[in-house]
Amino acid sequence: MEAIRKKIKRNGSDTITFKLPENFKAENLELIILPDDEEVISKAENEESAEQYKQRMKNFYDKFSFDIKNLRFDRDELNERR
């Protein structure tokens, strides 16, 4: 399988033109457009730190957690036919 990976600067345009090399012979193509990892990381750093994100997620999911220390599982009771 042939693959081409190339970073392109968007420059605010909604149109991207990509010239395939002459030796690229595939007839059917699958195009996947992803943001550059460096751009995603820098945006995340500007918005909130990893620690702030973790704390926000912890605060959100804490309301869905409960203590299961005293929870007991009785297999016989589960399999008992009534």
Rosetta blueprint (number, residue, H / E / L):
1 M L
2 E L
3 A L
4 I L
5 R L
6 K L
7 K L
8 I L
9 K L
10 R L
11 N L
12 G L
13 S L
14 D L
15 T L
16 I L
17 T L
18 F L
19 K L
20 L L
21 P L
22 E L
23 N L
24 F L
25 K L
26 A L
27 E L
28 N L
29 L L
30 E L
31 L L
32 I L
33 I L
34 L L
35 P L
36 D L
37 D H
38 E H
39 E H
40 V H
41 I H
42 S H
43 K H
44 A H
45 E H
46 N H
47 E H
48 E L
49 S L
50 A H
51 E H
52 Q H
53 Y H
54 K H
55 Q H
56 R H
57 M H
58 K H
59 N H
60 F H
61 Y H
62 D H
63 K L
64 F L
65 S L
66 F L
67 D L
68 I L
69 K L
70 N L
71 L L
72 R L
73 F L
74 D L
75 R H
76 D H
77 E H
78 L H
79 N H
80 E L
81 R L
82 R L
